[in-house]
Amino acid sequence: MTITEKIANAKKRIGELETLIKYWNDTEQCETKIVDFSIKIEKKVA
């Protein structure tokens, strides 16, 4: 995995964490809410 790929993965994780933080903050105001995360599975061959 190259440094560019590592940076892209880190940015993706940061975005997911920011979404979770926003969700948790919003749950204090709302009773129920659904968060939709798209999951992408990459197959890599060594």
C-alpha positions in Angstrom: 0.0 0.0 0.0 1.4 3.3 -1.0 1.5 6.5 1.1 -1.2 8.0 -1.1 -3.5 5.1 -0.5 -2.8 5.3 3.3 -3.7 9.0 3.3 -6.9 8.3 1.3 -7.9 5.6 3.8 -7.1 7.9 6.7 -9.2 10.7 5.2 -12.1 8.2 4.7 -11.9 7.1 8.3 -11.8 10.7 9.5 -14.9 11.4 7.5 -16.7 8.4 9.1 -15.7 9.5 12.6 -17.0 13.0 11.9 -20.3 11.5 10.7 -20.5 9.4 13.9 -19.7 12.4 16.1 -22.4 14.4 14.4 -24.9 11.5 14.8 -24.1 11.2 18.5 -24.6 15.0 19.0 -27.9 14.8 17.1 -29.2 11.9 19.2 -29.2 14.1 22.2 -31.9 16.1 20.4 -33.7 13.3 18.6 -34.9 10.0 19.9 -34.2 7.8 16.8 -32.1 8.2 13.7 -30.7 5.9 11.1 -27.1 6.4 9.8 -26.4 4.9 6.4 -22.7 3.9 5.7 -21.8 2.5 2.4 -19.4 -0.4 2.7 -16.9 -1.1 0.0 -14.9 -4.3 0.1 -11.8 -4.3 -2.0 -10.2 -7.5 -3.1 -6.5 -7.4 -3.4 -4.2 -10.1 -4.7 -0.7 -10.4 -3.2 
